[in-house]
Amino acid sequence: MKIRFLMHDVYGPGGGVLTVVRHLAGELAAHHDVEIVSVMRTGDEPVHRMPDGVVLTTLADTRPMRFPWLPHNRRRARLSARPSEVIPRSEPRYRKYNAYTDRKLVRYLESLEGGAVIGMQPGVSIAIAKHAPDSVVRVAQDHVPFRLRPQELHEDMRRHFDRLDQFLTLTSTDAKRYRRFFRHQIPVRRLPNAAPDYHGPLSDHTTKVVTAAGRLERLKGFDRLVDAWALVHAKHPDWELRIFGAGSQAGPLREQVQRLGLDEVVRLHGYSRNLHAELAGSSIFAMGSRFEAFG
């Protein structure tokens, strides 16, 4: 069976959704023909190496153009200047889309035959509902809790999702909420995130290190964690907090660390491709998120 996972961008900062897709795609590839489809290509290489047996397809190359004067690039520039009409404005990444990405996305979806296509974010899931043919099993999955999605996005989902064959949530509570919200017009099921098997080294709990990791954005609450560390440091000055990740809050977090006088004990290490080893070298994992769909 051909299984396709459709995502915004696998070349940007890696998030939890991409991690889930990679592990799931890798397992399914042992028995099926699996493809991860990135609507956009914003970098030269994907953030994570694709699992063995999984094909990576990119629809729209949105990297800066090296030769903007070429005819096909001038055409792309004209389309890129026009707003998207396929992705709803309520989609959090709406501004990343335009008429150029619309053209590539619609052509891809309308070309599908058989198998399944799974949208991993609301915007691309709405595009699937609008443009994927009936011969394809059309699935949407959402990794954000129901109560944290804006009403406008919910209404767009309800307007189009009746053409889907399945909607997946992470928790039973959200599954119940969405069944009521969609008025039982589409099947809604719970599919929790899974953790892959791990056979590497484990922490021996002897290091005086606490590790935190994630996108450096407000919702992940690293600012709260740094504030808390000022209290920890007063009682345990020999312990260290290591934060791994990248995002828009990197600068403000560094300023906060300096303001609190924690430069020697709180370190921002940037994005890590080897987080397992970093966790094995610490004694505690800390999560300061303001919300998590499946913590």
Residue pairs with C-beta under 8 A, 6 or more apart in sequence:
1 32
1 33
1 115
1 116
2 32
2 33
2 35
2 114
2 115
2 116
3 25
3 28
3 32
3 33
3 34
3 35
3 115
3 116
3 118
4 34
4 35
4 36
4 37
4 112
4 115
4 116
4 117
4 118
5 21
5 24
5 25
5 34
5 35
5 36
5 37
5 118
5 120
6 37
6 39
6 117
6 118
6 119
6 120
6 124
6 125
6 128
7 17
7 18
7 21
7 36
7 37
7 38
7 39
7 120
7 121
7 124
8 38
8 39
8 40
8 93
8 96
8 121
8 123
8 124
9 38
9 39
9 40
9 41
9 42
9 96
10 18
10 36
10 38
10 46
10 47
10 48
10 56
11 38
11 40
11 41
11 42
11 43
11 44
11 45
11 46
11 47
11 58
12 42
12 43
12 47
13 47
13 215
13 246
13 247
13 271
14 47
14 48
14 271
15 215
16 143
16 193
16 214
17 120
17 121
17 143
18 47
18 48
19 48
20 143
20 193
20 194
21 36
21 120
22 36
22 48
22 50
22 51
22 54
23 51
23 194
23 196
24 194
25 34
25 36
25 50
25 51
25 54
26 51
26 52
26 53
26 54
28 34
29 51
29 52
29 53
29 54
30 53
33 115
34 53
34 54
34 55
35 54
35 55
35 56
35 57
36 50
36 54
36 55
36 56
36 57
37 57
37 58
37 59
37 108
38 46
38 56
38 57
38 58
38 59
39 59
39 60
39 97
39 101
39 104
39 105
39 124
40 58
40 59
40 60
40 62
40 96
40 101
41 58
41 60
41 61
41 62
41 63
42 62
42 63
43 63
44 63
46 56
47 271
48 273
50 56
59 101
59 104
59 105
59 108
60 100
60 101
60 104
60 105
62 80
62 96
62 100
62 101
65 73
65 76
65 77
67 73
68 74
68 77
76 100
79 98
79 99
79 100
79 103
80 98
80 99
80 100
81 98
81 99
82 98
82 99
83 97
83 98
83 99
84 94
84 97
84 98
84 99
84 101
84 102
85 99
85 102
86 97
86 102
86 105
86 106
86 127
86 130
86 131
87 93
87 94
87 97
87 101
87 102
87 123
87 124
87 126
87 127
88 94
88 122
88 123
88 126
88 153
88 156
89 152
90 122
90 150
90 152
90 153
90 155
90 156
91 97
91 121
91 122
91 123
91 126
91 153
91 156
92 123
93 121
93 123
94 123
97 123
105 124
105 127
105 131
106 127
106 131
109 117
109 127
109 128
109 131
109 132
110 131
110 132
110 133
112 132
112 133
112 135
112 136
113 133
113 135
113 136
114 135
114 136
115 136
115 137
116 136
116 137
116 138
116 139
117 128
117 132
117 136
117 137
117 138
117 139
118 139
118 140
118 141
119 125
119 126
119 127
119 128
119 138
119 139
119 140
119 141
120 141
120 143
121 142
122 140
122 142
122 149
122 153
122 156
122 157
125 140
125 141
125 142
125 157
125 161
125 164
126 156
126 157
126 160
126 161
128 138
128 140
128 164
129 138
129 140
129 160
129 161
129 162
129 163
129 164
130 160
130 163
132 138
137 165
137 166
138 163
138 164
138 165
138 166
139 164
139 165
139 166
139 167
139 168
140 161
140 164
140 166
140 167
140 168
141 167
141 168
141 169
141 191
142 149
142 167
142 168
142 169
142 170
142 174
142 293
143 170
143 293
143 294
144 293
145 171
145 174
145 291
145 293
146 169
146 173
146 174
146 177
146 178
146 181
147 177
148 291
149 157
154 181
158 181
158 182
161 167
161 182
161 185
161 186
162 182
162 185
162 186
164 186
165 186
165 187
166 186
166 187
166 188
166 189
167 178
167 182
167 186
167 187
167 188
167 189
168 188
168 189
168 190
168 191
169 175
169 178
169 188
169 189
169 190
169 191
170 190
170 191
170 192
170 193
170 293
170 294
171 190
171 192
171 293
171 294
172 190
174 190
174 293
175 188
175 189
175 190
178 188
179 188
182 188
192 294
193 294
198 276
200 276
200 277
200 280
201 277
201 280
202 280
203 279
203 280
203 281
203 282
203 283
205 283
206 283
207 281
207 282
207 283
208 236
208 238
208 239
208 240
208 283
209 239
209 240
209 241
209 242
209 281
209 282
209 283
209 284
210 239
210 240
210 241
210 242
210 282
210 283
210 284
210 285
210 286
211 241
211 242
211 243
211 244
211 278
211 279
211 281
211 282
211 284
211 285
211 286
212 222
212 225
212 241
212 242
212 243
212 244
212 285
212 286
212 287
212 288
213 243
213 244
213 245
213 272
213 275
213 278
213 285
214 220
214 222
214 244
214 245
214 287
214 289
215 245
215 246
215 247
216 222
216 243
216 245
216 246
216 247
216 248
216 249
216 250
216 253
216 268
217 247
217 248
217 249
218 249
218 290
219 289
219 290
219 291
220 245
220 247
220 288
220 289
220 290
221 287
221 288
221 289
221 290
222 243
222 245
222 249
222 253
222 288
223 249
223 252
223 253
223 256
224 288
224 290
225 241
225 243
225 286
225 288
226 241
226 253
226 256
226 257
226 260
226 262
226 266
227 256
227 260
228 288
229 241
229 260
229 262
229 265
229 266
230 260
230 262
232 239
232 241
233 239
233 262
233 265
237 265
239 265
240 265
240 266
240 267
241 262
241 265
241 266
241 267
241 286
242 267
242 269
242 278
242 282
243 253
243 266
243 267
243 268
243 269
244 269
244 270
244 271
244 272
244 275
244 278
245 270
245 271
246 270
246 271
250 268
250 270
253 268
254 268
257 263
257 266
257 268
269 278
272 278
279 285
287 295
289 295
